[in-house]
Amino acid sequence: MNQVLNERAQRLPMVHACQALLLNRSGVYARQRRVERAEPSRRSRKDTTQPRALSPAEREHVLDTLHSEVFRDQPPVEVYAQLLEQGRYLCSVSTMHRVLRAANEHGERRQQRPAQHHAVPRLLAKQPNEVWSWDISKLATRRRGQYLSLYVVLDLFSRFVVAWMISRKENSALAQQLMQEATARYAIATDQLTVHQDRGAPMTAHAYLDLMGELGATCSHSRPRVSNDNPFSESQFKTQKYQPDYPGRFEDISHARRWCERYFDWYNFEHHHSGLRGFTPEQVFTGRYVEVAADKQRAIDAHYHAHPERFVHGQPRVALPPASVAINPIIAEHDDGAPDRVNFPTLTAAGATKSTLTLK
Protein backbone atom coordinates (compact mmCIF):
# COMPACT_ATOMS: atom_id res chain seq x y z
CA MET A 1 0.00 0.00 0.00
CA ASN A 2 2.85 2.39 0.83
CA GLN A 3 4.43 1.66 -2.56
CA VAL A 4 1.19 2.59 -4.35
CA LEU A 5 0.95 5.88 -2.50
CA ASN A 6 4.61 6.73 -3.12
CA GLU A 7 4.34 6.01 -6.84
CA ARG A 8 1.17 8.10 -7.36
CA ALA A 9 1.25 10.86 -9.93
CA GLN A 10 3.00 13.98 -8.67
CA ARG A 11 0.01 16.13 -9.46
CA LEU A 12 -2.33 13.89 -7.39
CA PRO A 13 -2.53 15.17 -3.83
CA MET A 14 -2.25 12.69 -0.97
CA VAL A 15 -5.74 13.59 0.24
CA HIS A 16 -7.29 12.52 -3.09
CA ALA A 17 -5.22 9.32 -3.19
CA CYS A 18 -6.39 8.35 0.31
CA GLN A 19 -10.00 9.05 -0.63
CA ALA A 20 -9.72 6.85 -3.72
CA LEU A 21 -8.19 3.99 -1.68
CA LEU A 22 -10.57 4.50 1.26
CA LEU A 23 -7.65 5.10 3.65
CA ASN A 24 -7.34 7.38 6.65
CA ARG A 25 -4.85 10.12 5.76
CA SER A 26 -3.49 10.57 9.26
CA GLY A 27 -2.92 6.83 9.52
CA VAL A 28 -0.96 6.82 6.26
CA TYR A 29 1.28 9.69 7.46
CA ALA A 30 1.86 7.94 10.80
CA ARG A 31 2.87 4.73 9.01
CA GLN A 32 5.33 6.62 6.82
CA ARG A 33 6.92 8.27 9.86
CA ARG A 34 7.37 4.88 11.54
CA VAL A 35 9.06 3.50 8.44
CA GLU A 36 11.40 6.49 8.24
CA ARG A 37 12.38 6.19 11.92
CA ALA A 38 12.86 2.42 11.79
CA GLU A 39 16.42 1.19 12.34
CA PRO A 40 17.99 -1.05 9.72
CA SER A 41 17.29 -4.72 10.42
CA ARG A 42 19.86 -6.46 12.52
CA ARG A 43 21.53 -9.52 11.22
CA SER A 44 20.85 -12.72 13.09
CA ARG A 45 23.53 -13.86 15.53
CA LYS A 46 23.39 -17.19 13.79
CA ASP A 47 24.46 -15.59 10.51
CA THR A 48 27.19 -13.47 12.07
CA THR A 49 30.76 -14.72 12.31
CA GLN A 50 31.83 -14.43 15.92
CA PRO A 51 35.32 -13.05 16.47
CA ARG A 52 36.05 -15.73 19.10
CA ALA A 53 34.83 -18.62 16.95
CA LEU A 54 37.15 -21.40 15.83
CA SER A 55 38.44 -21.24 12.31
CA PRO A 56 37.31 -23.90 9.83
CA ALA A 57 40.69 -25.61 10.15
CA GLU A 58 40.41 -25.67 13.95
CA ARG A 59 36.87 -27.07 13.81
CA GLU A 60 38.09 -29.78 11.46
CA HIS A 61 40.91 -30.63 13.87
CA VAL A 62 38.46 -30.88 16.79
CA LEU A 63 36.19 -33.16 14.78
CA ASP A 64 39.13 -35.36 13.74
CA THR A 65 40.17 -35.65 17.38
CA LEU A 66 36.66 -36.67 18.43
CA HIS A 67 36.62 -39.26 15.62
CA SER A 68 40.02 -40.68 16.54
CA GLU A 69 40.40 -44.27 17.69
CA VAL A 70 40.95 -43.17 21.28
CA PHE A 71 37.96 -40.84 21.62
CA ARG A 72 35.38 -42.06 19.11
CA ASP A 73 33.13 -43.61 21.78
CA GLN A 74 33.77 -41.02 24.52
CA PRO A 75 31.51 -38.07 25.41
CA PRO A 76 32.95 -34.56 25.01
CA VAL A 77 33.38 -34.06 28.77
CA GLU A 78 35.60 -37.16 28.95
CA VAL A 79 37.58 -36.09 25.86
CA TYR A 80 38.08 -32.64 27.37
CA ALA A 81 39.37 -34.07 30.66
CA GLN A 82 41.78 -36.52 29.02
CA LEU A 83 43.20 -33.88 26.68
CA LEU A 84 43.85 -31.52 29.58
CA GLU A 85 45.72 -34.26 31.43
CA GLN A 86 47.91 -34.60 28.33
CA GLY A 87 48.55 -30.86 28.32
CA ARG A 88 46.38 -30.18 25.28
CA TYR A 89 43.51 -27.71 24.99
CA LEU A 90 41.44 -27.63 21.82
CA CYS A 91 38.21 -25.92 22.91
CA SER A 92 35.55 -25.99 25.60
CA VAL A 93 33.14 -28.86 26.16
CA SER A 94 30.21 -26.82 24.82
CA THR A 95 32.18 -26.06 21.65
CA MET A 96 32.78 -29.78 21.17
CA HIS A 97 29.02 -30.30 21.38
CA ARG A 98 28.46 -27.54 18.81
CA VAL A 99 30.98 -29.10 16.43
CA LEU A 100 29.29 -32.48 16.76
CA ARG A 101 25.83 -30.97 16.17
CA ALA A 102 27.10 -29.22 13.05
CA ALA A 103 28.23 -32.66 11.81
CA ASN A 104 24.78 -34.13 12.61
CA GLU A 105 26.18 -36.13 15.52
CA HIS A 106 25.14 -36.45 19.14
CA GLY A 107 27.13 -35.76 22.27
CA GLU A 108 26.11 -39.12 23.78
CA ARG A 109 28.42 -41.28 21.69
CA ARG A 110 28.40 -44.51 23.67
CA GLN A 111 26.57 -47.52 22.35
CA GLN A 112 22.88 -47.13 23.14
CA ARG A 113 20.46 -49.79 24.24
CA PRO A 114 18.31 -50.81 21.27
CA ALA A 115 14.62 -50.01 21.40
CA GLN A 116 12.55 -52.77 22.93
CA HIS A 117 9.30 -53.89 21.39
CA HIS A 118 6.76 -55.52 23.68
CA ALA A 119 3.78 -57.42 22.37
CA VAL A 120 0.30 -56.21 23.22
CA PRO A 121 -1.13 -58.50 25.94
CA ARG A 122 -4.41 -60.03 24.80
CA LEU A 123 -6.24 -62.08 27.44
CA LEU A 124 -9.68 -63.66 27.44
CA ALA A 125 -11.50 -65.15 30.44
CA LYS A 126 -14.70 -67.17 30.02
CA GLN A 127 -14.91 -68.55 33.54
CA PRO A 128 -13.54 -67.87 37.05
CA ASN A 129 -9.94 -68.78 37.90
CA GLU A 130 -8.91 -68.66 34.26
CA VAL A 131 -7.14 -65.28 34.32
CA TRP A 132 -5.96 -63.38 37.39
CA SER A 133 -4.78 -59.79 37.38
CA TRP A 134 -2.76 -58.32 40.22
CA ASP A 135 -0.94 -55.14 41.14
CA ILE A 136 0.56 -53.24 44.06
CA SER A 137 -0.71 -49.89 45.32
CA LYS A 138 0.83 -47.56 47.89
CA LEU A 139 -1.10 -46.54 51.01
CA ALA A 140 0.01 -43.33 52.70
CA THR A 141 0.50 -43.19 56.46
CA ARG A 142 0.55 -40.38 58.99
CA ARG A 143 4.33 -40.46 59.02
CA ARG A 144 5.73 -38.33 56.26
CA GLY A 145 7.40 -40.36 53.50
CA GLN A 146 6.26 -43.73 54.88
CA TYR A 147 3.98 -45.85 52.70
CA LEU A 148 2.50 -49.33 52.93
CA SER A 149 2.29 -51.74 49.99
CA LEU A 150 -1.12 -53.25 49.23
CA TYR A 151 -1.00 -56.42 47.10
CA VAL A 152 -4.34 -57.31 45.43
CA VAL A 153 -5.10 -60.30 43.18
CA LEU A 154 -8.29 -59.98 41.12
CA ASP A 155 -10.16 -62.64 39.17
CA LEU A 156 -10.66 -61.17 35.71
CA PHE A 157 -13.95 -62.86 34.84
CA SER A 158 -15.82 -62.02 38.07
CA ARG A 159 -13.75 -59.11 39.50
CA PHE A 160 -13.62 -61.14 42.73
CA VAL A 161 -10.63 -60.28 44.93
CA VAL A 162 -9.16 -63.73 45.48
CA ALA A 163 -6.29 -62.59 47.73
CA TRP A 164 -4.74 -59.48 49.24
CA MET A 165 -2.04 -58.56 51.71
CA ILE A 166 -0.44 -55.45 53.22
CA SER A 167 3.25 -55.09 53.98
CA ARG A 168 5.78 -52.41 54.74
CA LYS A 169 7.93 -53.84 51.95
CA GLU A 170 7.60 -54.46 48.23
CA ASN A 171 9.68 -57.37 46.94
CA SER A 172 9.51 -60.61 45.01
CA ALA A 173 9.52 -62.77 48.16
CA LEU A 174 6.13 -61.37 49.19
CA ALA A 175 4.85 -61.77 45.62
CA GLN A 176 5.86 -65.43 45.71
CA GLN A 177 4.13 -65.94 49.06
CA LEU A 178 0.98 -64.27 47.73
CA MET A 179 0.76 -66.42 44.60
CA GLN A 180 1.77 -69.66 46.26
CA GLU A 181 -0.90 -69.36 48.95
CA ALA A 182 -3.57 -68.09 46.52
CA THR A 183 -3.11 -70.93 44.02
CA ALA A 184 -3.19 -73.46 46.84
CA ARG A 185 -6.31 -71.89 48.37
CA TYR A 186 -8.29 -72.19 45.11
CA ALA A 187 -6.73 -75.51 44.03
CA ILE A 188 -5.41 -74.16 40.74
CA ALA A 189 -4.38 -76.97 38.42
CA THR A 190 -1.37 -76.96 36.13
CA ASP A 191 -1.88 -74.95 32.92
CA GLN A 192 -5.23 -73.68 34.20
CA LEU A 193 -4.32 -70.12 35.14
CA THR A 194 -2.86 -67.08 33.41
CA VAL A 195 -1.56 -64.35 35.74
CA HIS A 196 -1.39 -60.83 34.32
CA GLN A 197 0.71 -58.08 35.90
CA ASP A 198 2.75 -55.02 35.02
CA ARG A 199 6.54 -54.87 34.79
CA GLY A 200 7.37 -53.88 38.35
CA ALA A 201 10.42 -55.37 40.03
CA PRO A 202 8.48 -57.99 42.07
CA MET A 203 6.60 -59.13 38.94
CA THR A 204 9.69 -59.58 36.77
CA ALA A 205 12.09 -61.05 39.34
CA HIS A 206 13.62 -64.37 38.28
CA ALA A 207 12.62 -66.07 41.54
CA TYR A 208 8.98 -65.05 41.05
CA LEU A 209 8.91 -66.20 37.42
CA ASP A 210 10.54 -69.51 38.38
CA LEU A 211 7.85 -70.09 41.01
CA MET A 212 5.07 -69.36 38.51
CA GLY A 213 6.63 -71.91 36.18
CA GLU A 214 6.68 -74.49 38.95
CA LEU A 215 3.00 -73.76 39.71
CA GLY A 216 2.12 -74.28 36.05
CA ALA A 217 0.77 -70.74 35.63
CA THR A 218 1.34 -68.64 32.52
CA CYS A 219 2.66 -65.12 33.10
CA SER A 220 1.52 -62.12 31.09
CA HIS A 221 2.96 -58.62 31.43
CA SER A 222 1.78 -55.16 30.50
CA ARG A 223 3.75 -52.98 28.15
CA PRO A 224 5.95 -50.36 29.86
CA ARG A 225 4.08 -47.16 30.77
CA VAL A 226 0.73 -48.42 29.39
CA SER A 227 -1.74 -48.43 32.28
CA ASN A 228 -4.59 -49.60 30.04
CA ASP A 229 -2.89 -52.98 29.74
CA ASN A 230 -3.94 -53.72 33.33
CA PRO A 231 -7.28 -51.86 33.48
CA PHE A 232 -9.22 -54.06 35.90
CA SER A 233 -6.68 -53.83 38.71
CA GLU A 234 -6.37 -50.08 38.17
CA SER A 235 -10.17 -49.72 38.26
CA GLN A 236 -10.41 -51.64 41.52
CA PHE A 237 -7.82 -49.38 43.16
CA LYS A 238 -9.78 -46.32 42.03
CA THR A 239 -12.98 -47.78 43.52
CA GLN A 240 -11.11 -48.36 46.75
CA LYS A 241 -9.54 -44.94 47.10
CA TYR A 242 -12.74 -43.11 46.15
CA GLN A 243 -14.73 -44.70 48.97
CA PRO A 244 -16.44 -42.11 51.21
CA ASP A 245 -14.74 -43.49 54.31
CA TYR A 246 -11.27 -43.88 52.78
CA PRO A 247 -8.99 -42.31 55.40
CA GLY A 248 -6.41 -40.97 52.95
CA ARG A 249 -3.63 -41.60 55.47
CA PHE A 250 -3.55 -44.57 57.84
CA GLU A 251 -2.38 -44.46 61.42
CA ASP A 252 -0.31 -47.65 61.07
CA ILE A 253 -0.34 -51.03 59.36
CA SER A 254 -2.97 -52.41 61.76
CA HIS A 255 -5.33 -49.58 60.89
CA ALA A 256 -4.77 -50.23 57.17
CA ARG A 257 -5.47 -53.95 57.56
CA ARG A 258 -8.71 -53.36 59.48
CA TRP A 259 -9.99 -50.87 56.92
CA CYS A 260 -9.03 -53.05 53.92
CA GLU A 261 -10.69 -56.09 55.49
CA ARG A 262 -14.00 -54.24 55.71
CA TYR A 263 -13.57 -52.79 52.24
CA PHE A 264 -12.83 -56.10 50.46
CA ASP A 265 -15.75 -57.79 52.22
CA TRP A 266 -18.00 -55.03 50.90
CA TYR A 267 -16.42 -55.13 47.44
CA ASN A 268 -16.76 -58.89 47.01
CA PHE A 269 -20.15 -59.49 48.66
CA GLU A 270 -22.12 -56.23 48.54
CA HIS A 271 -20.79 -54.11 45.68
CA HIS A 272 -23.14 -54.38 42.68
CA HIS A 273 -20.52 -54.01 39.97
CA SER A 274 -21.50 -52.01 36.88
CA GLY A 275 -19.25 -54.19 34.71
CA LEU A 276 -21.17 -57.25 35.93
CA ARG A 277 -24.59 -55.78 35.07
CA GLY A 278 -25.40 -55.10 38.72
CA PHE A 279 -24.29 -58.43 40.20
CA THR A 280 -21.68 -58.73 42.94
CA PRO A 281 -18.25 -60.27 42.26
CA GLU A 282 -19.03 -63.13 44.66
CA GLN A 283 -22.25 -63.99 42.80
CA VAL A 284 -20.42 -64.24 39.49
CA PHE A 285 -17.39 -66.01 40.98
CA THR A 286 -19.50 -68.73 42.61
CA GLY A 287 -22.15 -68.89 39.87
CA ARG A 288 -24.94 -67.79 42.22
CA TYR A 289 -25.83 -65.01 39.78
CA VAL A 290 -28.11 -67.48 37.94
CA GLU A 291 -30.37 -67.87 40.99
CA VAL A 292 -30.19 -64.16 41.77
CA ALA A 293 -31.09 -63.29 38.17
CA ALA A 294 -34.12 -65.59 38.36
CA ASP A 295 -35.30 -63.85 41.55
CA LYS A 296 -34.85 -60.45 39.92
CA GLN A 297 -36.77 -61.59 36.84
CA ARG A 298 -39.68 -62.83 38.93
CA ALA A 299 -39.90 -59.46 40.67
CA ILE A 300 -39.90 -57.65 37.33
CA ASP A 301 -42.50 -60.01 35.85
CA ALA A 302 -44.86 -59.50 38.79
CA HIS A 303 -44.71 -55.75 38.43
CA TYR A 304 -45.04 -55.97 34.66
CA HIS A 305 -48.20 -58.05 34.83
CA ALA A 306 -49.66 -55.66 37.40
CA HIS A 307 -48.87 -52.51 35.39
CA PRO A 308 -48.02 -53.38 31.76
CA GLU A 309 -48.83 -49.82 30.65
CA ARG A 310 -45.71 -48.56 32.43
CA PHE A 311 -43.39 -50.54 30.16
CA VAL A 312 -43.59 -48.90 26.75
CA HIS A 313 -40.85 -51.14 25.33
CA GLY A 314 -42.41 -54.40 26.41
CA GLN A 315 -41.54 -56.81 29.17
CA PRO A 316 -37.96 -56.16 30.40
CA ARG A 317 -35.39 -58.88 30.87
CA VAL A 318 -32.64 -59.00 33.49
CA ALA A 319 -29.24 -58.40 31.92
CA LEU A 320 -26.73 -61.13 32.73
CA PRO A 321 -22.99 -60.64 33.27
CA PRO A 322 -20.81 -60.77 30.14
CA ALA A 323 -20.03 -64.27 28.92
CA SER A 324 -16.37 -63.32 28.51
CA VAL A 325 -14.02 -60.59 29.70
CA ALA A 326 -10.95 -59.52 27.74
CA ILE A 327 -7.91 -57.29 28.03
CA ASN A 328 -7.08 -55.58 24.72
CA PRO A 329 -9.64 -57.56 22.73
CA ILE A 330 -9.32 -57.80 18.97
CA ILE A 331 -12.19 -55.78 17.51
CA ALA A 332 -13.67 -57.51 14.49
CA GLU A 333 -14.12 -55.42 11.38
CA HIS A 334 -17.67 -54.57 10.37
CA ASP A 335 -19.03 -56.89 7.71
CA ASP A 336 -21.92 -55.65 5.60
CA GLY A 337 -22.95 -59.21 4.77
CA ALA A 338 -22.31 -58.91 1.05
CA PRO A 339 -20.57 -61.95 -0.48
CA ASP A 340 -16.98 -61.59 -1.61
CA ARG A 341 -16.64 -61.51 -5.37
CA VAL A 342 -14.09 -60.77 -8.06
CA ASN A 343 -14.67 -57.54 -9.97
CA PHE A 344 -13.46 -56.77 -13.49
CA PRO A 345 -13.03 -53.36 -15.12
CA THR A 346 -15.54 -52.30 -17.76
CA LEU A 347 -13.83 -51.96 -21.14
CA THR A 348 -16.84 -51.00 -23.29
CA ALA A 349 -16.04 -47.34 -22.77
CA ALA A 350 -12.68 -47.97 -24.45
CA GLY A 351 -14.32 -49.47 -27.55
CA ALA A 352 -14.12 -53.13 -26.54
CA THR A 353 -17.03 -55.32 -27.60
CA LYS A 354 -18.45 -58.36 -25.94
CA SER A 355 -17.02 -60.62 -28.61
CA THR A 356 -13.47 -59.33 -28.17
CA LEU A 357 -13.57 -60.04 -24.40
CA THR A 358 -14.67 -63.66 -24.76
CA LEU A 359 -11.99 -66.05 -23.57
CA LYS A 360 -11.20 -69.01 -25.81
Secondary structure as a PSIPRED ss2 file (coil, helix, strand):
# PSIPRED VFORMAT (PSIPRED V4.0)

   1 M C   1.000  0.000  0.000
   2 N H   0.000  1.000  0.000
   3 Q H   0.000  1.000  0.000
   4 V H   0.000  1.000  0.000
   5 L H   0.000  1.000  0.000
   6 N H   0.000  1.000  0.000
   7 E C   1.000  0.000  0.000
   8 R C   1.000  0.000  0.000
   9 A C   1.000  0.000  0.000
  10 Q C   1.000  0.000  0.000
  11 R C   1.000  0.000  0.000
  12 L C   1.000  0.000  0.000
  13 P C   1.000  0.000  0.000
  14 M H   0.000  1.000  0.000
  15 V H   0.000  1.000  0.000
  16 H H   0.000  1.000  0.000
  17 A H   0.000  1.000  0.000
  18 C H   0.000  1.000  0.000
  19 Q H   0.000  1.000  0.000
  20 A H   0.000  1.000  0.000
  21 L H   0.000  1.000  0.000
  22 L C   1.000  0.000  0.000
  23 L C   1.000  0.000  0.000
  24 N C   1.000  0.000  0.000
  25 R H   0.000  1.000  0.000
  26 S H   0.000  1.000  0.000
  27 G H   0.000  1.000  0.000
  28 V H   0.000  1.000  0.000
  29 Y H   0.000  1.000  0.000
  30 A H   0.000  1.000  0.000
  31 R H   0.000  1.000  0.000
  32 Q H   0.000  1.000  0.000
  33 R H   0.000  1.000  0.000
  34 R H   0.000  1.000  0.000
  35 V H   0.000  1.000  0.000
  36 E H   0.000  1.000  0.000
  37 R H   0.000  1.000  0.000
  38 A C   1.000  0.000  0.000
  39 E C   1.000  0.000  0.000
  40 P C   1.000  0.000  0.000
  41 S C   1.000  0.000  0.000
  42 R C   1.000  0.000  0.000
  43 R C   1.000  0.000  0.000
  44 S C   1.000  0.000  0.000
  45 R H   0.000  1.000  0.000
  46 K H   0.000  1.000  0.000
  47 D H   0.000  1.000  0.000
  48 T C   1.000  0.000  0.000
  49 T C   1.000  0.000  0.000
  50 Q C   1.000  0.000  0.000
  51 P C   1.000  0.000  0.000
  52 R C   1.000  0.000  0.000
  53 A C   1.000  0.000  0.000
  54 L C   1.000  0.000  0.000
  55 S C   1.000  0.000  0.000
  56 P H   0.000  1.000  0.000
  57 A H   0.000  1.000  0.000
  58 E H   0.000  1.000  0.000
  59 R H   0.000  1.000  0.000
  60 E H   0.000  1.000  0.000
  61 H H   0.000  1.000  0.000
  62 V H   0.000  1.000  0.000
  63 L H   0.000  1.000  0.000
  64 D H   0.000  1.000  0.000
  65 T H   0.000  1.000  0.000
  66 L H   0.000  1.000  0.000
  67 H C   1.000  0.000  0.000
  68 S C   1.000  0.000  0.000
  69 E C   1.000  0.000  0.000
  70 V C   1.000  0.000  0.000
  71 F C   1.000  0.000  0.000
  72 R C   1.000  0.000  0.000
  73 D C   1.000  0.000  0.000
  74 Q C   1.000  0.000  0.000
  75 P C   1.000  0.000  0.000
  76 P H   0.000  1.000  0.000
  77 V H   0.000  1.000  0.000
  78 E H   0.000  1.000  0.000
  79 V H   0.000  1.000  0.000
  80 Y H   0.000  1.000  0.000
  81 A H   0.000  1.000  0.000
  82 Q H   0.000  1.000  0.000
  83 L H   0.000  1.000  0.000
  84 L H   0.000  1.000  0.000
  85 E H   0.000  1.000  0.000
  86 Q C   1.000  0.000  0.000
  87 G C   1.000  0.000  0.000
  88 R C   1.000  0.000  0.000
  89 Y C   1.000  0.000  0.000
  90 L C   1.000  0.000  0.000
  91 C C   1.000  0.000  0.000
  92 S C   1.000  0.000  0.000
  93 V H   0.000  1.000  0.000
  94 S H   0.000  1.000  0.000
  95 T H   0.000  1.000  0.000
  96 M H   0.000  1.000  0.000
  97 H H   0.000  1.000  0.000
  98 R H   0.000  1.000  0.000
  99 V H   0.000  1.000  0.000
 100 L H   0.000  1.000  0.000
 101 R H   0.000  1.000  0.000
 102 A H   0.000  1.000  0.000
 103 A C   1.000  0.000  0.000
 104 N C   1.000  0.000  0.000
 105 E C   1.000  0.000  0.000
 106 H C   1.000  0.000  0.000
 107 G C   1.000  0.000  0.000
 108 E C   1.000  0.000  0.000
 109 R C   1.000  0.000  0.000
 110 R C   1.000  0.000  0.000
 111 Q C   1.000  0.000  0.000
 112 Q C   1.000  0.000  0.000
 113 R C   1.000  0.000  0.000
 114 P C   1.000  0.000  0.000
 115 A C   1.000  0.000  0.000
 116 Q C   1.000  0.000  0.000
 117 H C   1.000  0.000  0.000
 118 H C   1.000  0.000  0.000
 119 A C   1.000  0.000  0.000
 120 V C   1.000  0.000  0.000
 121 P C   1.000  0.000  0.000
 122 R C   1.000  0.000  0.000
 123 L E   0.000  0.000  1.000
 124 L E   0.000  0.000  1.000
 125 A E   0.000  0.000  1.000
 126 K C   1.000  0.000  0.000
 127 Q C   1.000  0.000  0.000
 128 P C   1.000  0.000  0.000
 129 N C   1.000  0.000  0.000
 130 E C   1.000  0.000  0.000
 131 V E   0.000  0.000  1.000
 132 W E   0.000  0.000  1.000
 133 S E   0.000  0.000  1.000
 134 W E   0.000  0.000  1.000
 135 D E   0.000  0.000  1.000
 136 I E   0.000  0.000  1.000
 137 S E   0.000  0.000  1.000
 138 K E   0.000  0.000  1.000
 139 L E   0.000  0.000  1.000
 140 A E   0.000  0.000  1.000
 141 T E   0.000  0.000  1.000
 142 R C   1.000  0.000  0.000
 143 R C   1.000  0.000  0.000
 144 R C   1.000  0.000  0.000
 145 G C   1.000  0.000  0.000
 146 Q C   1.000  0.000  0.000
 147 Y E   0.000  0.000  1.000
 148 L E   0.000  0.000  1.000
 149 S E   0.000  0.000  1.000
 150 L E   0.000  0.000  1.000
 151 Y E   0.000  0.000  1.000
 152 V E   0.000  0.000  1.000
 153 V E   0.000  0.000  1.000
 154 L E   0.000  0.000  1.000
 155 D E   0.000  0.000  1.000
 156 L C   1.000  0.000  0.000
 157 F C   1.000  0.000  0.000
 158 S C   1.000  0.000  0.000
 159 R C   1.000  0.000  0.000
 160 F C   1.000  0.000  0.000
 161 V E   0.000  0.000  1.000
 162 V E   0.000  0.000  1.000
 163 A E   0.000  0.000  1.000
 164 W E   0.000  0.000  1.000
 165 M E   0.000  0.000  1.000
 166 I E   0.000  0.000  1.000
 167 S E   0.000  0.000  1.000
 168 R C   1.000  0.000  0.000
 169 K C   1.000  0.000  0.000
 170 E C   1.000  0.000  0.000
 171 N C   1.000  0.000  0.000
 172 S H   0.000  1.000  0.000
 173 A H   0.000  1.000  0.000
 174 L H   0.000  1.000  0.000
 175 A H   0.000  1.000  0.000
 176 Q H   0.000  1.000  0.000
 177 Q H   0.000  1.000  0.000
 178 L H   0.000  1.000  0.000
 179 M H   0.000  1.000  0.000
 180 Q H   0.000  1.000  0.000
 181 E H   0.000  1.000  0.000
 182 A H   0.000  1.000  0.000
 183 T H   0.000  1.000  0.000
 184 A H   0.000  1.000  0.000
 185 R H   0.000  1.000  0.000
 186 Y C   1.000  0.000  0.000
 187 A C   1.000  0.000  0.000
 188 I C   1.000  0.000  0.000
 189 A C   1.000  0.000  0.000
 190 T C   1.000  0.000  0.000
 191 D C   1.000  0.000  0.000
 192 Q C   1.000  0.000  0.000
 193 L C   1.000  0.000  0.000
 194 T E   0.000  0.000  1.000
 195 V E   0.000  0.000  1.000
 196 H E   0.000  0.000  1.000
 197 Q E   0.000  0.000  1.000
 198 D C   1.000  0.000  0.000
 199 R C   1.000  0.000  0.000
 200 G C   1.000  0.000  0.000
 201 A H   0.000  1.000  0.000
 202 P H   0.000  1.000  0.000
 203 M H   0.000  1.000  0.000
 204 T H   0.000  1.000  0.000
 205 A C   1.000  0.000  0.000
 206 H H   0.000  1.000  0.000
 207 A H   0.000  1.000  0.000
 208 Y H   0.000  1.000  0.000
 209 L H   0.000  1.000  0.000
 210 D H   0.000  1.000  0.000
 211 L H   0.000  1.000  0.000
 212 M H   0.000  1.000  0.000
 213 G H   0.000  1.000  0.000
 214 E H   0.000  1.000  0.000
 215 L H   0.000  1.000  0.000
 216 G C   1.000  0.000  0.000
 217 A C   1.000  0.000  0.000
 218 T E   0.000  0.000  1.000
 219 C E   0.000  0.000  1.000
 220 S E   0.000  0.000  1.000
 221 H E   0.000  0.000  1.000
 222 S C   1.000  0.000  0.000
 223 R C   1.000  0.000  0.000
 224 P C   1.000  0.000  0.000
 225 R C   1.000  0.000  0.000
 226 V C   1.000  0.000  0.000
 227 S H   0.000  1.000  0.000
 228 N H   0.000  1.000  0.000
 229 D H   0.000  1.000  0.000
 230 N C   1.000  0.000  0.000
 231 P H   0.000  1.000  0.000
 232 F H   0.000  1.000  0.000
 233 S H   0.000  1.000  0.000
 234 E H   0.000  1.000  0.000
 235 S H   0.000  1.000  0.000
 236 Q H   0.000  1.000  0.000
 237 F H   0.000  1.000  0.000
 238 K H   0.000  1.000  0.000
 239 T H   0.000  1.000  0.000
 240 Q H   0.000  1.000  0.000
 241 K H   0.000  1.000  0.000
 242 Y C   1.000  0.000  0.000
 243 Q C   1.000  0.000  0.000
 244 P C   1.000  0.000  0.000
 245 D C   1.000  0.000  0.000
 246 Y C   1.000  0.000  0.000
 247 P C   1.000  0.000  0.000
 248 G C   1.000  0.000  0.000
 249 R C   1.000  0.000  0.000
 250 F E   0.000  0.000  1.000
 251 E C   1.000  0.000  0.000
 252 D C   1.000  0.000  0.000
 253 I H   0.000  1.000  0.000
 254 S H   0.000  1.000  0.000
 255 H H   0.000  1.000  0.000
 256 A H   0.000  1.000  0.000
 257 R H   0.000  1.000  0.000
 258 R H   0.000  1.000  0.000
 259 W H   0.000  1.000  0.000
 260 C H   0.000  1.000  0.000
 261 E H   0.000  1.000  0.000
 262 R H   0.000  1.000  0.000
 263 Y H   0.000  1.000  0.000
 264 F H   0.000  1.000  0.000
 265 D H   0.000  1.000  0.000
 266 W H   0.000  1.000  0.000
 267 Y H   0.000  1.000  0.000
 268 N H   0.000  1.000  0.000
 269 F H   0.000  1.000  0.000
 270 E C   1.000  0.000  0.000
 271 H C   1.000  0.000  0.000
 272 H C   1.000  0.000  0.000
 273 H E   0.000  0.000  1.000
 274 S H   0.000  1.000  0.000
 275 G H   0.000  1.000  0.000
 276 L H   0.000  1.000  0.000
 277 R C   1.000  0.000  0.000
 278 G C   1.000  0.000  0.000
 279 F E   0.000  0.000  1.000
 280 T C   1.000  0.000  0.000
 281 P H   0.000  1.000  0.000
 282 E H   0.000  1.000  0.000
 283 Q H   0.000  1.000  0.000
 284 V H   0.000  1.000  0.000
 285 F H   0.000  1.000  0.000
 286 T H   0.000  1.000  0.000
 287 G C   1.000  0.000  0.000
 288 R C   1.000  0.000  0.000
 289 Y H   0.000  1.000  0.000
 290 V H   0.000  1.000  0.000
 291 E H   0.000  1.000  0.000
 292 V H   0.000  1.000  0.000
 293 A H   0.000  1.000  0.000
 294 A H   0.000  1.000  0.000
 295 D H   0.000  1.000  0.000
 296 K H   0.000  1.000  0.000
 297 Q H   0.000  1.000  0.000
 298 R H   0.000  1.000  0.000
 299 A H   0.000  1.000  0.000
 300 I H   0.000  1.000  0.000
 301 D H   0.000  1.000  0.000
 302 A H   0.000  1.000  0.000
 303 H H   0.000  1.000  0.000
 304 Y H   0.000  1.000  0.000
 305 H H   0.000  1.000  0.000
 306 A H   0.000  1.000  0.000
 307 H C   1.000  0.000  0.000
 308 P H   0.000  1.000  0.000
 309 E H   0.000  1.000  0.000
 310 R H   0.000  1.000  0.000
 311 F C   1.000  0.000  0.000
 312 V C   1.000  0.000  0.000
 313 H C   1.000  0.000  0.000
 314 G C   1.000  0.000  0.000
 315 Q C   1.000  0.000  0.000
 316 P C   1.000  0.000  0.000
 317 R C   1.000  0.000  0.000
 318 V C   1.000  0.000  0.000
 319 A C   1.000  0.000  0.000
 320 L C   1.000  0.000  0.000
 321 P C   1.000  0.000  0.000
 322 P C   1.000  0.000  0.000
 323 A C   1.000  0.000  0.000
 324 S C   1.000  0.000  0.000
 325 V E   0.000  0.000  1.000
 326 A E   0.000  0.000  1.000
 327 I E   0.000  0.000  1.000
 328 N C   1.000  0.000  0.000
 329 P C   1.000  0.000  0.000
 330 I C   1.000  0.000  0.000
 331 I C   1.000  0.000  0.000
 332 A C   1.000  0.000  0.000
 333 E C   1.000  0.000  0.000
 334 H C   1.000  0.000  0.000
 335 D C   1.000  0.000  0.000
 336 D C   1.000  0.000  0.000
 337 G C   1.000  0.000  0.000
 338 A C   1.000  0.000  0.000
 339 P C   1.000  0.000  0.000
 340 D C   1.000  0.000  0.000
 341 R C   1.000  0.000  0.000
 342 V C   1.000  0.000  0.000
 343 N C   1.000  0.000  0.000
 344 F C   1.000  0.000  0.000
 345 P C   1.000  0.000  0.000
 346 T C   1.000  0.000  0.000
 347 L C   1.000  0.000  0.000
 348 T H   0.000  1.000  0.000
 349 A H   0.000  1.000  0.000
 350 A H   0.000  1.000  0.000
 351 G C   1.000  0.000  0.000
 352 A C   1.000  0.000  0.000
 353 T C   1.000  0.000  0.000
 354 K C   1.000  0.000  0.000
 355 S C   1.000  0.000  0.000
 356 T C   1.000  0.000  0.000
 357 L C   1.000  0.000  0.000
 358 T C   1.000  0.000  0.000
 359 L C   1.000  0.000  0.000
 360 K C   1.000  0.000  0.000
